[in-house]
Amino acid sequence: MLAFASSAFLFITPFSSSAGWRGVLLGAAGLALAAQLRPSLATLKHMPRAVAFFGGAWLALCAASLAWSVDPAYSIGEAKPEMFYPLLAFVVFFVAAARDESSWPKWWMALVAGAAVAFAGTLLQDQGLLPFVRHEVDAGPGSYSTHLVLLLPPLLALAWPAPWGRGYRPRALLLALCVMLAAAWYTGNRIVWVAFGAELLVAVAAWRTISSAPRERIAMLQRLAVLAVAAFAIAFAASLAERYERNLLHDTGVPAGLEHDLRPRLWQAAWERFQEAPWLGHGFGREVLAPAFVPLTPQRSHHPQLRHAHNMFIDMALEVGLVGLALFVALLAAIALRYRAMLAHAAVAPLGIMGLALLAGFVLKNTTDDFLHRQNGLLFWSLNAMLLGLATKASSRGAAVD
């Protein structure tokens, strides 16, 4: 039950109408762990202490902020999808991975298959071949491009040997990166290319620090990474040119390039509201201050409402203040240091590489928006818990991670 529920959860995360199923599957996985409560609690004791401490402190402050929220009803409504479910996902994947690493291939396949099906479904829907589907298949360009950023680090395992890799040649990774490039281009998102480039550069830099890694394979992957980063840079420049041309030719009454001015205006409004509650914030929830941002929405047809600051760290400061932001950054740093420590041990070094790339890509992707939210937030915490749990299991066999 645990393997099925957790794999199915990973498969459905990119789909827009999967919220109910995500909750059901996470609940089923949690019940499977609760059925073996004592072993599950014993496994939780092996969670890295710094991660547990800062994560617990951050969640406690988020929960406490419900008491002083400027919109209590909204904050309470966000508690289950944005606090309880992420915590449950982290516990489920950490315990499941730390107890049985054989689930890793199933999880990997579920991630890749789900992303592929979502992309194919979007293509079919846009061609009018899925008339019975009312909503967007992939939850929209911003959400799906973030999903691709989260998928890229595990995809690197295509070129790695077992147990963490698929044992294929780098050509398979090159083909997968081409498909990833096509899917990302179709979203029309721009910052995704910067995030992809950062992930590949971080992965190669981390791999170079591993003394046991074959030099010829490192050289081959370096060449592949250079080609991929160059392709991402070209795609980024092309996406900027395409956006400029579309604004110039098709938008009526809106100057070309207005999109570039939106975020500074959002951040200025966020700074003004931040000063009203700098230490503990205005209450939990990404859109708790939506009334301050909605008036900044451009007055043109089909433009989505602006309801938050469009930066993960700024939103965090508005929600739970400098104290909450410091705890959140400390949590990310604790996870990053854990991944960095894995690089010194050949048995778990690939997990550390994936983890560092994951953090780099996700942080960069969320400098121009905030997708630590709903399915992307759940997947982010699930992947981190999975990598930490797998390393814990491997360390129990003698590859201790300090």
Secondary structure, DSSP 8 states (H G I E B T S, - for coil): -HHHHHHHHHHHTT-TT-HHHHHHHHHHHHHHHHTTHHHHHHHHTTS-HHHHHHHHHHHHHHHHGGGT-SSHHHHHHHHIIIIIHHHHHHHHHHHHHHH-GGGHHHHHHHHHHHHHHHHHHHHHHHTT--TT--S-TTS-HHHHHHHHHHHHHHHGGGGS-TTTS----HHHHHHHHHHHHHHHHHHT-SHHHHHHHHHHHHHHHHHHT-TTS-HHHHHHHHHHHHHHHHHHHHHHHHHHHHHHHHHHHH-SSS-TTTHHHHHHHHHHHHHHHHTTSTTT-S-SSTTTTHHHHGGGS-SSTT-----S-S-HHHHHHHHHHHHHHHHHHHHHHHHHHHHHHHTTSTTTHHHHHHHHHHHHHHHHHTTSS---SHHHHHHHHHHHHHHHHHHHHHHTTT----
